[in-house]
Amino acid sequence: MTTVLLMVMVMMTSIGVASGNEEYTPVVKASNQEAVFIHSIEIKDGNVYLNVDPIEWYEGEEANEVFREREQDPEMTEAPDGYYIVNDTEEQVVLKVADDAEVQLQLYDHTGRVEDAQIFWNQAVSLNKFVSVFNKDDIIDMKWFPYHVTVEDGTVVKIIQQYTP
C-alpha cells in the first residue's frame, strides 16, 4: 500500500509540473456547496448516488491559520502545498445526483497511459463519463481527490474535482 501511495504521489507531482493549460484558481465558495471525499458512486433505479464524507477544505492564508491553530508546530507555520483538510468525524452521507449535473474535472485517466495524464482545469465531462472514470481505478484513483458538490433541494447539481498538488 505504501509503495502504491508513493508511486501515485510521484506521478501526481510529475503530472503537475508537466501540465497546465491555465492557471489554478480556487473554487468559489457558495452557501449551498460543501467539500467532500466521495467514497463510492452507485446507480440505483436509474439514479446516481454519491456516498460522501463531508470535510472542511481550506486554501491560502485561511489554510495557514487553521493549520497553525490545529497543529501548533513551531517548526511548520504554513499548510503544506497551500491547502489544509479537516475531517474530524468520518461520515457516510448519501446524496442523489441530478441527471443533468454539471461535472468539472482537473485530472483523470483519459487513455490508460501515464504519459497522457495531464491537468486540464475545469474540464466539463458528462455525469456518465464521471461515473465511468470514478469507478475505473486505473492510473489515477479518483477517490483520493476532494470534491466540491453543490446541492439544491437535496440533490447534487454540480461536482468539481479539487486538484491537490
N, C-alpha and C positions, 0 to 999 in steps of 0.2 A: 504494500500500500504506500509506504514511504517513497519507494522508487517511482511509482506511478505519479504521485504528487509532485516529486521533484522534476520528473520529465515534463509534466504539464506546465509547471512554473517556468522552466527554462524555455519551453515552446512559446508560452504566452509573452515572456519577456522579448524573445527574438521577433515574434509577430508584431508586438507593439512598436518596436524600433523600425521594422521594415515597412510599415504601412502608414496610411494616413492620406485620405482624400480631402480632409477638412481638419479643422482644429476641434479638439474635445470641448464641449460646453456642458455644464451640469444640467441635469433635468430640472426644469422649473417646477417648484413645489406647488401643489394645489390642495385645497381643503378636502377634496374627495379622492385623494391619491395616498397610497401607502406603499412603503418599501417592504418587500417580502423575498424570502427564498421559496422557490417552487420545488416541492419535493416530488410531485408526480402530476401527470395530466391524465385524466380519464375521460372516456367518451361513454355516456350512458343515454340510451334512448335518443340518440342523435344530437345530444348536447355535450359541450365540452366543459369539464370541471377542473379547476386547479386546486390541488391540495397544497396550501401555503403555510409558511411560518412567518408572521409579521416581525419585522425588525425595525430598528431605528438607524437611518443612514445619515451620516454627516460628512460634509466636504469642506475643504479650505480651512479658514480660521475657526469656523464653528467646530470642525472635527478636532482641531488642535485644542480648543478649550475643553471639549468633552473628554478628550484623551487625557489631558493633564488632570482633570477632576477625578477621573476614574482610575487611572494608572498610578499617579503620584510617584513617578520615577524621575529623580533628579537628573539622570543621565539622558533621558529622552523627553524632550519638551514639545515634540510635534508628532502628529499622527503619521505613521509610515505611509508613504505613497499618497499623502494628501486626503485620505478618507479614513473614516472610523465607523465600525458597525457595532451596535449594541443589540444583544439578543439575550436578555436576562431570563426569559422563560420561553421554552420551546412550546409552540402551539401547533395544532393541526386544525386549520380552518379551510373549509371547502367553499370555493367561490365559483358560481356559474359564469361562463363567458358568453357574451353576445356573439351570435353568428357572424356579425359584421364588425367585430372588434378590430381596432387598429393595432398592428404589431410592428414594433421597430426593434431591429437587432443591430448590434455593433460587430459581433464576431460569432461566426458559426461555420460548421463544416460544409463548404459549398461542393467539394468534389471528392472527398475522401483522401486527399493528398495534403500532407502537412505544408508543403511548399506553396500551396494555393490558398492557404488560410491567411486572410488579410482583414484588417478592420475597415469597415465601411460604415461610417457614422449614420445612425438612424435609418438604416436600410429597411424600407417597408416590405413586409412579406405577408402573405395570407395567413389566416389562422390555421388552415390545414397544413401549410408549409411549416409553421412554427411547431405544431404538434408532432409532425414527422421528424423534424430536426431535433426537437427536445427528447423524443423517445429513442433516437438513434444511438447515442452514446459511442460514437466512433472516435474521432480525433479530439474533439472538443466536447467535454461534458457540460451541457447547458445547465445542469443542476448546481454548478459551482458559482454561478453568477447571481447577484441580487437582481431583482426586477422592481420597477415602479408600476403599480397597477392603479388604474383609475376606475372607480366604482360609481355607477349611477343606478339608483333604485335597486341596490343589491346585486347588480350584475356588472361584471368586468367589461368595460368598453374600450380600454386601451392598455397595452402591455409594452413597456420599454425595458429592454435589457440594459442593465448598468454595467459598463465596462469597468473592470478593476485591473489596474496595472500589476 
